Amino acid sequence: MCTPTATPPKWLIDSYPEILPVDPETGQTRGFGSRRHYDFSSAVYLRESLRITEVLARRYGDQDGVVGWQTDNELCCHDTALSGSKVAQQAFQDWCRQRYADINQLNTDWGNVFWSMEYRDFREIDLPILAVTETNPAHRLAYRRFSSDQVINYHNPMVEMIRAHAPGKFITHNFIPMNETAVDNFALAAPLEFTSYDNYPLGRTDLLLTGAPTEELRRYMRTGHPDFATYYHDQTRGLLNRGFWVMEQQPGPVNWANNNPRPVPGMIRFWTLEAFAHGADCVCYFRWRQAPFAQEQMHAGLLRPDNSKTEAWPEAEQAMAEVALLDIENKPLQAAPVAIVTGVEGQWVSDIEKQGEAYDFNNVQLSYYSALRELGVNVDFIAVDGDFSPYKLIIAPSLPIISDGFIEKCKASTAQFIFGPRAGAKTPEFSYPTNLPPGLLQKLIPIRVLSVETLRADCHEGLSWNNHQYQSGSWCEQLDAGDTEIVARYDNSEPAIVRKDRFTYIGTLTNKEFLRDFFQQQCLDAQIKTYHFGEDIRVSQRGNLLFAFNYSDQPQSLPLDPEAKLLLGNKTIEPHGVTVWQAP
């Protein structure tokens, strides 16, 4: 069962028009006619959401045929986390009063003396929208934190209501990734039994590769990019560090991307096995039958509107049989050897203060992840307050705000650490550290960032490491290396990457060849096994099963041990095929 709160009905909007959110980019009230047209700060809508949730939970909570619940649907999809409404402004003022207590403290923390922005009372605080030019970054950071809290404060009571009337039944939610909603998904997931995700590899590839060279898009147009789906699988699993569900799996062309191609034959089975390889406990296809009406009538299903079976049907049957053959249910996913530390604050800082148009939090994090996955290394995503103990290598691609507690956790860990550029670059209130970036990170790596230059994405320069030349660009930090080992240098011989004991700092953005080669060396040093079988092959491990996925349209030879016990497929993996063998 799913609560219907993503789509407030017309009669409710007509009765309470203040439910509608206001677009923070235009100041216009968003209208009725699609979905997600509600304001997370609306006390009226929270009340009505709890009312319908209680009715449903009372009626169906103890029914044997209802095994679990999903809240809402894709919270904050369509850029709906932020609202510029009057109710949001009043709620933001209250939030600021609770956080800062004294208006003078807020003025000091935000640096409001700049551009005459001092407030005399919390009731004077506007939302940081619709101004002539950029608004105070500390103000915008507070607005993002507030908006994230509002989503969680809306969602948690709904979970509590279901739990009160449906004891013993699971509750989940189908998450939109943090980089798209800018909401703290770790906090949002906290009250749930497990997390869910809607997997649309072709739609996401079309959107994420907008502007990419034609040949790159054409290469993955019908398969999806090798890392886009698993990037979100691994993030969704990491929210609670347990198995997740794919609540919606693309079974054919969808309706919402810029272009909506058909999957190449075999990909429905391929994506299903890939999800299970990355820790899924269940894969559901969306949709069962293609709807012949309304907004999503071009969205394919397992069945056509006339009930005839699509090409996805036999592939789903094949995947179901193979999941049973591999006994995946009894193959628990172990902690990966490598963890990526992530958090929504990195996204907020990247969005608020770009500094260079080529720097983007998600692209930085994805580039690090893709390099590791091309090496066939399993990756966990963990929060800054997560458990570091299982990991040999911990990587923070973009962690601009850190705490003393995080530093102490790093010291207590035995792992090797790699920090990307911008680490520790901001205080919790979005100021420049008085001791210069990387701020608190200087307790681990005694360096100073003297200046930062940002370059156009096509204006890269050289990076020298291990007697090889790579690219540096987009974001380049001038480092005072202090008492550290210089690992790599820019063209002008200044340090670009430095190391102190177990801690490495990368002061620049670079290319995938460098990240792959550099991480290969770090994995070798940390005794982490890699499986680099080619640019279009991805290897994943679940329990004692090793999966190889071939994203190319050509057969590929897998350099497996002659004694490897094949369970599915062959050592020559077919185009868009899957091979599974047993780990030694």
VEXDREN-2710 file (C-alpha; in Angstrom, 1 decimal):
% VEXDREN-2710
k/r/px/py/pz
1/MET/0.0/0.0/0.0
2/CYS/1.1/3.6/-0.7
3/THR/-0.1/6.8/0.8
4/PRO/-1.6/9.1/-1.9
5/THR/-0.1/12.3/-0.7
6/ALA/2.0/13.0/-3.8
7/THR/-1.2/14.1/-5.6
8/PRO/-3.4/16.5/-3.5
9/PRO/-6.9/16.4/-5.1
10/LYS/-8.6/19.5/-6.6
11/TRP/-11.2/19.8/-3.9
12/LEU/-8.5/20.0/-1.3
13/ILE/-6.6/22.7/-3.2
14/ASP/-9.7/24.7/-3.7
15/SER/-10.5/24.5/0.0
16/TYR/-7.0/25.3/1.1
17/PRO/-5.1/27.1/-1.7
18/GLU/-2.2/27.8/0.7
19/ILE/-1.2/24.2/0.2
20/LEU/0.3/25.1/-3.1
21/PRO/4.1/25.9/-3.1
22/VAL/5.7/28.9/-4.7
23/ASP/8.5/28.5/-7.2
24/PRO/11.6/30.1/-5.6
25/GLU/13.1/30.9/-9.0
26/THR/10.1/32.9/-10.3
27/GLY/8.0/33.7/-7.2
28/GLN/4.9/32.2/-9.0
29/THR/2.5/29.9/-7.2
30/ARG/2.7/26.4/-8.7
31/GLY/-0.7/25.3/-9.9
32/PHE/-2.9/22.3/-9.8
33/GLY/-2.7/19.8/-12.7
34/SER/0.1/17.4/-12.3
35/ARG/1.7/16.1/-9.0
36/ARG/3.9/17.1/-6.1
37/HIS/2.0/20.4/-5.8
38/TYR/2.3/20.9/-2.1
39/ASP/4.4/23.0/0.3
40/PHE/6.3/21.0/3.0
41/SER/5.8/24.0/5.3
42/SER/2.0/23.8/5.1
43/ALA/0.6/22.8/8.4
44/VAL/-2.8/22.3/6.7
45/TYR/-1.3/19.8/4.2
46/LEU/0.4/17.9/7.0
47/ARG/-2.9/17.7/8.8
48/GLU/-4.7/16.4/5.8
49/SER/-1.9/14.0/4.9
50/LEU/-2.1/12.4/8.3
51/ARG/-5.9/12.3/8.1
52/ILE/-5.9/10.2/4.8
53/THR/-2.9/8.1/6.1
54/GLU/-4.8/7.2/9.3
55/VAL/-7.9/6.2/7.3
56/LEU/-5.9/3.9/5.1
57/ALA/-3.7/2.5/7.9
58/ARG/-6.8/1.8/10.1
59/ARG/-8.6/0.0/7.2
60/TYR/-5.7/-2.0/5.8
61/GLY/-3.1/-2.1/8.6
62/ASP/-4.0/-5.6/9.9
63/GLN/-4.8/-7.2/6.6
64/ASP/-2.7/-10.3/5.8
65/GLY/-2.7/-9.4/2.1
66/VAL/-0.9/-6.1/2.9
67/VAL/2.8/-6.9/3.6
68/GLY/4.1/-3.4/3.8
69/TRP/3.8/0.3/3.0
70/GLN/5.4/3.0/0.9
71/THR/5.1/6.6/1.9
72/ASP/4.2/9.2/-0.6
73/ASN/6.1/8.9/-3.9
74/GLU/9.6/10.2/-4.9
75/LEU/9.6/13.0/-2.3
76/CYS/10.9/16.3/-3.7
77/CYS/10.9/15.1/-7.3
78/HIS/10.5/17.9/-9.9
79/ASP/12.6/20.4/-7.8
80/THR/9.9/20.7/-5.1
81/ALA/12.0/20.6/-1.9
82/LEU/12.3/24.4/-1.8
83/SER/9.3/26.8/-1.6
84/GLY/9.2/30.6/-1.7
85/SER/5.7/30.8/0.0
86/LYS/4.7/33.0/2.9
87/VAL/4.2/29.9/5.1
88/ALA/7.7/28.8/4.2
89/GLN/9.1/32.2/5.1
90/GLN/7.3/32.2/8.5
91/ALA/8.5/28.7/9.2
92/PHE/12.0/29.7/8.2
93/GLN/12.0/32.6/10.6
94/ASP/10.9/30.2/13.4
95/TRP/13.6/27.8/12.4
96/CYS/16.3/30.5/12.5
97/ARG/15.0/31.7/15.9
98/GLN/15.4/28.1/17.3
99/ARG/18.9/27.6/15.7
100/TYR/20.5/31.0/16.6
101/ALA/18.4/32.2/19.6
102/ASP/19.7/35.8/19.3
103/ILE/19.4/37.9/16.1
104/ASN/22.9/39.4/16.8
105/GLN/24.3/35.9/16.8
106/LEU/22.7/35.2/13.4
107/ASN/24.1/38.5/12.0
108/THR/27.5/37.5/13.2
109/ASP/27.4/33.9/12.0
110/TRP/26.1/35.0/8.5
111/GLY/28.5/38.0/8.2
112/ASN/25.5/40.3/7.6
113/VAL/27.6/43.4/8.1
114/PHE/28.6/42.8/4.4
115/TRP/26.3/44.7/2.0
116/SER/24.3/46.2/4.9
117/MET/22.3/43.0/5.5
118/GLU/21.9/43.1/9.3
119/TYR/18.5/42.1/10.6
120/ARG/16.9/43.7/13.7
121/ASP/14.5/40.9/14.4
122/PHE/13.8/37.3/13.2
123/ARG/10.5/38.5/11.7
124/GLU/12.5/40.6/9.2
125/ILE/14.2/37.6/7.6
126/ASP/13.3/37.0/4.0
127/LEU/13.9/33.9/2.0
128/PRO/17.1/34.1/0.0
129/ILE/15.3/34.3/-3.4
130/LEU/14.4/36.8/-6.1
131/ALA/17.2/39.2/-5.3
132/VAL/19.0/41.4/-7.8
133/THR/22.2/39.2/-7.6
134/GLU/23.5/36.5/-5.4
135/THR/22.3/36.3/-1.8
136/ASN/24.4/35.6/1.2
137/PRO/25.7/32.1/1.0
138/ALA/25.3/31.5/4.7
139/HIS/21.6/32.6/4.4
140/ARG/21.2/30.2/1.5
141/LEU/22.8/27.3/3.4
142/ALA/20.5/27.9/6.3
143/TYR/17.5/27.9/3.9
144/ARG/18.7/24.6/2.5
145/ARG/19.1/23.1/5.9
146/PHE/15.6/24.4/6.9
147/SER/14.0/23.0/3.7
148/SER/15.6/19.6/4.3
149/ASP/14.3/19.6/7.9
150/GLN/10.8/20.5/6.6
151/VAL/10.7/17.5/4.4
152/ILE/11.8/15.2/7.2
153/ASN/9.3/16.9/9.6
154/TYR/6.5/16.2/7.1
155/HIS/7.5/12.6/6.4
156/ASN/8.2/11.3/10.0
157/PRO/4.7/11.8/11.3
158/MET/3.3/9.8/8.4
159/VAL/5.6/7.0/9.2
160/GLU/4.5/7.1/12.8
161/MET/0.9/7.1/11.8
162/ILE/1.3/4.0/9.7
163/ARG/3.3/2.2/12.3
164/ALA/0.6/2.9/14.9
165/HIS/-2.1/1.2/12.9
166/ALA/0.0/-1.4/10.9
167/PRO/2.3/-3.0/13.4
168/GLY/4.7/-5.6/12.1
169/LYS/4.5/-4.3/8.5
170/PHE/7.5/-2.8/6.8
171/ILE/7.6/0.9/5.8
172/THR/9.8/2.2/3.0
173/HIS/10.1/5.1/0.6
174/ASN/11.3/5.3/-3.1
175/PHE/14.0/7.9/-2.8
176/ILE/15.2/10.5/-5.3
177/PRO/19.0/10.8/-4.9
178/MET/20.4/13.6/-2.7
179/ASN/22.1/15.2/-5.6
180/GLU/18.8/15.8/-7.3
181/THR/16.6/16.8/-4.3
182/ALA/19.3/18.4/-2.1
183/VAL/17.6/16.8/0.9
184/ASP/19.4/14.9/3.7
185/ASN/18.4/11.3/2.6
186/PHE/20.3/9.8/5.6
187/ALA/17.9/11.6/8.0
188/LEU/14.9/10.9/5.8
189/ALA/15.6/7.2/5.8
190/ALA/16.2/6.9/9.5
191/PRO/12.7/5.7/10.6
192/LEU/12.3/3.2/7.7
193/GLU/12.9/-0.6/7.6
194/PHE/14.7/-0.3/4.3
195/THR/15.1/2.1/1.4
196/SER/13.9/1.9/-2.2
197/TYR/14.8/3.5/-5.5
198/ASP/13.3/3.9/-9.0
199/ASN/15.8/2.7/-11.6
200/TYR/15.5/4.2/-15.1
201/PRO/19.0/3.7/-16.7
202/LEU/18.1/5.1/-20.1
203/GLY/16.2/8.1/-18.9
204/ARG/19.0/9.1/-16.6
205/THR/21.6/8.5/-19.2
206/ASP/19.8/10.7/-21.7
207/LEU/19.5/13.5/-19.1
208/LEU/22.9/13.2/-17.5
209/LEU/24.8/13.0/-20.8
210/THR/23.0/16.0/-22.2
211/GLY/25.7/18.1/-23.9
212/ALA/28.1/15.1/-24.0
213/PRO/29.7/14.2/-27.3
214/THR/27.3/12.4/-29.6
215/GLU/29.3/9.2/-29.7
216/GLU/29.4/8.9/-25.9
217/LEU/25.6/9.1/-25.8
218/ARG/25.1/6.8/-28.7
219/ARG/27.4/4.2/-27.1
220/TYR/25.1/3.9/-24.1
221/MET/21.9/5.1/-25.5
222/ARG/20.1/1.7/-25.3
223/THR/22.0/0.2/-22.3
224/GLY/22.5/3.1/-19.9
225/HIS/25.9/4.3/-18.8
226/PRO/27.8/1.6/-16.9
227/ASP/27.9/3.5/-13.7
228/PHE/24.7/5.6/-13.5
229/ALA/22.4/2.8/-12.2
230/THR/24.8/1.3/-9.7
231/TYR/25.8/4.7/-8.5
232/TYR/22.3/5.2/-7.2
233/HIS/21.9/1.6/-6.1
234/ASP/24.9/1.9/-3.9
235/GLN/23.8/5.2/-2.5
236/THR/20.3/3.9/-1.7
237/ARG/21.8/0.9/0.0
238/GLY/24.1/3.1/2.0
239/LEU/21.3/5.2/3.5
240/LEU/20.6/2.4/6.1
241/ASN/23.5/0.1/5.3
242/ARG/21.2/-2.8/4.4
243/GLY/19.4/-4.4/1.5
244/PHE/17.1/-2.1/-0.6
245/TRP/14.3/-2.5/-3.1
246/VAL/14.1/-1.3/-6.7
247/MET/10.5/-0.1/-6.5
248/GLU/10.3/0.8/-10.2
249/GLN/12.5/-0.8/-12.8
250/GLN/12.4/0.5/-16.4
251/PRO/10.9/-2.2/-18.7
252/GLY/11.0/-0.3/-22.0
253/PRO/10.8/3.3/-23.3
254/VAL/9.7/5.9/-20.7
255/ASN/8.0/9.2/-21.3
256/TRP/9.9/11.9/-19.3
257/ALA/13.5/12.1/-20.7
258/ASN/14.5/14.4/-23.5
259/ASN/14.6/11.3/-25.7
260/ASN/13.3/7.8/-24.9
261/PRO/14.9/5.0/-26.8
262/ARG/14.1/1.3/-26.4
263/PRO/16.5/-0.9/-24.4
264/VAL/18.7/-3.2/-26.4
265/PRO/17.5/-6.8/-26.2
266/GLY/18.7/-8.4/-22.9
267/MET/18.9/-5.2/-20.8
268/ILE/15.8/-5.9/-18.7
269/ARG/17.3/-9.1/-17.5
270/PHE/20.8/-7.4/-17.3
271/TRP/19.5/-4.5/-15.1
272/THR/17.6/-6.9/-12.8
273/LEU/20.6/-9.0/-12.1
274/GLU/22.8/-5.9/-11.7
275/ALA/20.5/-4.6/-9.0
276/PHE/20.6/-7.9/-7.1
277/ALA/24.4/-7.9/-7.4
278/HIS/24.5/-4.5/-5.7
279/GLY/22.4/-5.6/-2.7
280/ALA/18.8/-5.4/-3.8
281/ASP/16.4/-7.7/-2.0
282/CYS/13.5/-7.1/-4.5
283/VAL/13.1/-5.7/-8.0
284/CYS/9.6/-4.5/-9.1
285/TYR/8.9/-3.4/-12.7
286/PHE/7.1/-0.2/-13.4
287/ARG/4.7/-0.6/-14.8
288/TRP/2.8/-3.9/-15.0
289/ARG/0.5/-2.6/-17.8
290/GLN/1.0/0.5/-19.9
291/ALA/-1.7/3.0/-19.2
292/PRO/-3.7/4.1/-22.2
293/PHE/-4.5/7.6/-20.8
294/ALA/-3.1/10.6/-19.0
295/GLN/0.5/11.9/-18.6
296/GLU/2.3/8.6/-18.6
297/GLN/0.6/6.8/-21.4
298/MET/3.9/6.6/-23.4
299/HIS/5.6/4.9/-20.4
300/ALA/6.1/1.2/-21.3
301/GLY/5.1/-1.7/-19.0
302/LEU/5.5/-5.5/-19.0
303/LEU/2.2/-5.6/-20.8
304/ARG/0.9/-3.3/-23.5
305/PRO/-2.5/-1.5/-23.1
306/ASP/-4.1/-4.5/-25.0
307/ASN/-2.6/-6.9/-22.4
308/SER/-0.2/-8.4/-24.9
309/LYS/3.3/-9.2/-23.5
310/THR/6.2/-6.9/-24.4
311/GLU/9.8/-8.0/-25.0
312/ALA/10.5/-7.3/-21.4
313/TRP/8.2/-10.2/-20.2
314/PRO/10.4/-13.1/-21.1
315/GLU/13.5/-11.2/-19.9
316/ALA/11.9/-10.7/-16.5
317/GLU/11.0/-14.4/-16.4
318/GLN/14.6/-15.3/-17.2
319/ALA/15.9/-13.0/-14.5
320/MET/13.5/-14.5/-12.0
321/ALA/14.7/-18.0/-12.8
322/GLU/18.4/-17.0/-12.6
323/VAL/18.0/-15.2/-9.3
324/ALA/16.5/-18.4/-7.9
325/LEU/19.3/-20.5/-9.5
326/LEU/22.0/-18.3/-7.9
327/ASP/20.2/-18.5/-4.5
328/ILE/20.8/-14.7/-4.2
329/GLU/18.4/-14.5/-1.3
330/ASN/21.0/-16.4/0.8
331/LYS/24.0/-14.4/-0.4
332/PRO/24.2/-11.4/2.0
333/LEU/26.2/-8.4/0.7
334/GLN/29.3/-7.8/2.9
335/ALA/30.8/-4.4/3.6
336/ALA/32.8/-3.2/0.6
337/PRO/36.6/-2.7/1.0
338/VAL/36.2/1.0/-0.1
339/ALA/33.8/3.6/1.2
340/ILE/32.9/7.0/-0.2
341/VAL/32.0/9.5/2.5
342/THR/29.1/11.6/1.2
343/GLY/26.5/14.1/2.5
344/VAL/24.1/16.7/1.3
345/GLU/26.1/19.6/2.6
346/GLY/28.7/19.0/-0.2
347/GLN/25.8/19.4/-2.7
348/TRP/24.6/22.6/-1.0
349/VAL/28.0/24.2/-1.0
350/SER/28.5/23.3/-4.7
351/ASP/25.2/24.7/-5.7
352/ILE/25.5/27.9/-3.6
353/GLU/29.1/28.8/-4.4
354/LYS/30.1/27.3/-7.7
355/GLN/33.2/29.5/-8.2
356/GLY/33.6/27.8/-11.5
357/GLU/30.9/26.6/-13.9
358/ALA/32.8/23.3/-14.4
359/TYR/32.8/22.3/-10.8
360/ASP/29.8/20.2/-9.7
361/PHE/29.5/18.1/-6.6
362/ASN/27.7/15.2/-8.3
363/ASN/30.1/15.1/-11.2
364/VAL/33.1/15.1/-8.9
365/GLN/31.6/12.3/-6.7
366/LEU/30.5/10.3/-9.8
367/SER/34.0/10.5/-11.3
368/TYR/35.6/9.0/-8.2
369/TYR/33.0/6.3/-8.1
370/SER/33.3/5.5/-11.8
371/ALA/37.0/5.0/-11.5
372/LEU/36.6/2.6/-8.6
373/ARG/33.9/0.7/-10.4
374/GLU/35.9/0.4/-13.6
375/LEU/38.5/-1.4/-11.4
376/GLY/35.7/-3.8/-10.3
377/VAL/35.8/-2.6/-6.7
378/ASN/32.7/-2.7/-4.6
379/VAL/31.9/0.7/-3.0
380/ASP/29.8/1.6/0.0
381/PHE/28.4/5.1/0.5
382/ILE/28.5/6.2/4.1
383/ALA/27.7/9.4/6.1
384/VAL/30.3/11.5/7.9
385/ASP/29.0/10.0/11.1
386/GLY/29.0/6.4/9.7
387/ASP/31.0/3.5/10.9
388/PHE/34.6/3.6/9.4
389/SER/35.8/0.3/10.9
390/PRO/35.0/-2.1/8.0
391/TYR/37.0/-0.2/5.4
392/LYS/40.5/-0.4/4.1
393/LEU/40.2/2.8/2.0
394/ILE/37.9/5.7/2.7
395/ILE/37.5/8.5/0.1
396/ALA/35.8/11.9/0.5
397/PRO/35.5/13.4/-3.0
398/SER/33.7/16.6/-1.8
399/LEU/33.4/17.2/1.9
400/PRO/33.6/21.0/2.4
401/ILE/32.2/21.1/5.9
402/ILE/33.7/18.9/8.5
403/SER/33.7/18.7/12.3
404/ASP/36.1/17.9/15.1
405/GLY/34.1/14.6/15.6
406/PHE/34.8/13.6/12.0
407/ILE/38.6/14.3/12.5
408/GLU/38.6/12.2/15.6
409/LYS/36.9/9.3/13.7
410/CYS/39.6/9.6/11.0
411/LYS/42.3/9.4/13.6
412/ALA/40.8/6.4/15.3
413/SER/40.4/4.5/12.0
414/THR/43.1/2.3/10.5
415/ALA/42.0/3.0/6.9
416/GLN/43.8/5.0/4.3
417/PHE/42.0/8.3/3.5
418/ILE/41.8/10.3/0.3
419/PHE/40.3/13.8/0.3
420/GLY/39.2/15.6/-2.8
421/PRO/39.5/19.3/-3.4
422/ARG/37.4/21.7/-1.3
423/ALA/37.7/19.4/1.7
424/GLY/37.3/21.4/4.9
425/ALA/37.0/24.6/2.8
426/LYS/34.1/26.1/4.8
427/THR/33.0/26.5/8.4
428/PRO/29.5/25.2/9.4
429/GLU/28.2/28.7/8.7
430/PHE/29.7/29.0/5.3
431/SER/32.7/31.2/6.1
432/TYR/36.3/30.9/5.1
433/PRO/38.4/29.2/7.8
434/THR/40.6/31.8/9.4
435/ASN/43.6/29.4/9.3
436/LEU/42.8/28.9/5.6
437/PRO/41.4/25.7/4.0
438/PRO/41.4/22.8/4.6
439/GLY/40.5/24.2/8.0
440/LEU/40.0/21.4/10.6
441/LEU/41.6/18.9/8.1
442/GLN/45.0/20.5/8.9
443/LYS/44.9/18.3/12.1
444/LEU/45.4/15.4/9.7
445/ILE/47.3/17.0/6.8
446/PRO/49.4/20.1/7.7
447/ILE/48.8/22.1/4.5
448/ARG/47.2/25.4/3.6
449/VAL/45.3/26.3/0.4
450/LEU/46.7/29.6/-0.6
451/SER/44.4/30.3/-3.5
452/VAL/42.0/28.6/-5.9
453/GLU/41.7/29.0/-9.6
454/THR/38.8/27.6/-11.7
455/LEU/39.2/26.9/-15.4
456/ARG/36.9/26.1/-18.2
457/ALA/36.3/22.4/-18.6
458/ASP/38.1/22.4/-22.0
459/CYS/41.1/24.4/-20.7
460/HIS/42.9/21.6/-18.8
461/GLU/46.6/21.6/-18.0
462/GLY/49.1/18.9/-17.0
463/LEU/49.4/16.8/-13.8
464/SER/52.5/14.8/-13.3
465/TRP/52.3/11.6/-11.2
466/ASN/54.3/8.4/-11.1
467/ASN/56.4/9.5/-14.1
468/HIS/53.2/9.9/-16.2
469/GLN/51.3/12.9/-17.5
470/TYR/47.6/13.3/-16.8
471/GLN/45.1/16.3/-16.8
472/SER/44.4/18.9/-14.2
473/GLY/41.7/21.5/-14.6
474/SER/38.4/23.1/-13.6
475/TRP/39.4/23.4/-10.0
476/CYS/43.1/23.9/-9.1
477/GLU/44.3/24.8/-5.6
478/GLN/47.7/26.4/-4.8
479/LEU/49.0/24.4/-1.9
480/ASP/51.5/25.2/0.8
481/ALA/52.6/21.6/1.2
482/GLY/54.1/22.1/4.7
483/ASP/55.6/18.9/6.2
484/THR/54.0/16.5/3.7
485/GLU/55.1/14.2/0.9
486/ILE/54.4/15.7/-2.5
487/VAL/52.7/13.0/-4.6
488/ALA/51.9/14.8/-7.8
489/ARG/52.7/18.2/-9.3
490/TYR/51.1/20.8/-11.7
491/ASP/52.9/21.9/-14.9
492/ASN/54.6/24.7/-12.9
493/SER/56.0/22.1/-10.5
494/GLU/53.9/23.3/-7.6
495/PRO/52.3/20.5/-5.4
496/ALA/48.9/19.3/-6.5
497/ILE/48.6/16.1/-4.4
498/VAL/50.2/15.6/-1.0
499/ARG/50.3/12.9/1.6
500/LYS/50.9/12.7/5.4
501/ASP/51.0/9.2/6.9
502/ARG/47.6/7.6/6.0
503/PHE/46.0/10.8/4.7
504/THR/46.2/12.0/1.1
505/TYR/44.8/15.4/-0.2
506/ILE/44.0/15.9/-3.9
507/GLY/44.0/19.6/-4.6
508/THR/42.6/19.5/-8.2
509/LEU/40.0/18.0/-10.4
510/THR/41.5/15.6/-12.9
511/ASN/40.5/13.1/-15.6
512/LYS/39.3/9.5/-15.3
513/GLU/42.6/8.0/-16.5
514/PHE/44.4/9.5/-13.5
515/LEU/41.7/8.5/-11.0
516/ARG/41.6/5.0/-12.3
517/ASP/45.4/4.6/-12.2
518/PHE/45.8/6.4/-8.9
519/PHE/43.0/4.3/-7.2
520/GLN/44.5/1.1/-8.7
521/GLN/47.8/1.9/-6.9
522/GLN/46.0/2.8/-3.6
523/CYS/44.0/-0.5/-3.8
524/LEU/47.3/-2.4/-4.4
525/ASP/48.8/-0.7/-1.4
526/ALA/45.8/-1.5/0.8
527/GLN/45.6/-5.1/-0.5
528/ILE/42.2/-4.6/-2.2
529/LYS/41.6/-7.0/-5.1
530/THR/40.7/-5.3/-8.4
531/TYR/39.1/-6.6/-11.6
532/HIS/39.9/-4.2/-14.4
533/PHE/38.6/-6.2/-17.3
534/GLY/38.0/-3.3/-19.7
535/GLU/36.2/0.1/-20.0
536/ASP/32.8/-1.5/-20.5
537/ILE/33.0/-4.4/-18.1
538/ARG/31.8/-3.9/-14.5
539/VAL/32.5/-6.6/-11.8
540/SER/30.5/-6.7/-8.6
541/GLN/30.5/-9.2/-5.7
542/ARG/27.7/-10.3/-3.5
543/GLY/28.5/-13.0/-1.0
544/ASN/30.6/-15.6/-2.8
545/LEU/29.2/-14.6/-6.2
546/LEU/31.2/-12.5/-8.6
547/PHE/29.2/-10.9/-11.5
548/ALA/30.6/-9.5/-14.7
549/PHE/28.4/-7.2/-16.8
550/ASN/29.3/-6.4/-20.4
551/TYR/28.0/-2.9/-21.5
552/SER/29.6/-3.2/-24.9
553/ASP/28.1/-4.5/-28.1
554/GLN/31.0/-6.9/-28.6
555/PRO/31.9/-10.2/-26.8
556/GLN/34.6/-9.7/-24.2
557/SER/37.1/-12.3/-22.9
558/LEU/37.2/-12.4/-19.1
559/PRO/40.7/-13.3/-17.7
560/LEU/39.3/-15.7/-15.1
561/ASP/41.3/-18.3/-13.3
562/PRO/41.1/-21.6/-15.1
563/GLU/39.6/-23.2/-12.0
564/ALA/36.9/-20.6/-11.7
565/LYS/33.5/-22.2/-11.2
566/LEU/31.1/-20.7/-13.7
567/LEU/27.5/-20.5/-12.5
568/LEU/26.0/-18.4/-15.3
569/GLY/27.3/-17.4/-18.7
570/ASN/30.8/-18.0/-20.1
571/LYS/34.4/-16.7/-19.8
572/THR/33.7/-15.0/-23.1
573/ILE/30.9/-12.8/-22.1
574/GLU/28.4/-12.0/-24.8
575/PRO/27.4/-8.5/-25.9
576/HIS/25.2/-7.0/-23.1
577/GLY/25.6/-10.3/-21.3
578/VAL/26.2/-11.4/-17.7
579/THR/28.7/-13.9/-16.4
580/VAL/28.6/-15.2/-12.8
581/TRP/31.2/-17.3/-11.1
582/GLN/32.0/-18.4/-7.6
583/ALA/34.6/-16.5/-5.6
584/PRO/37.7/-18.6/-4.7
END
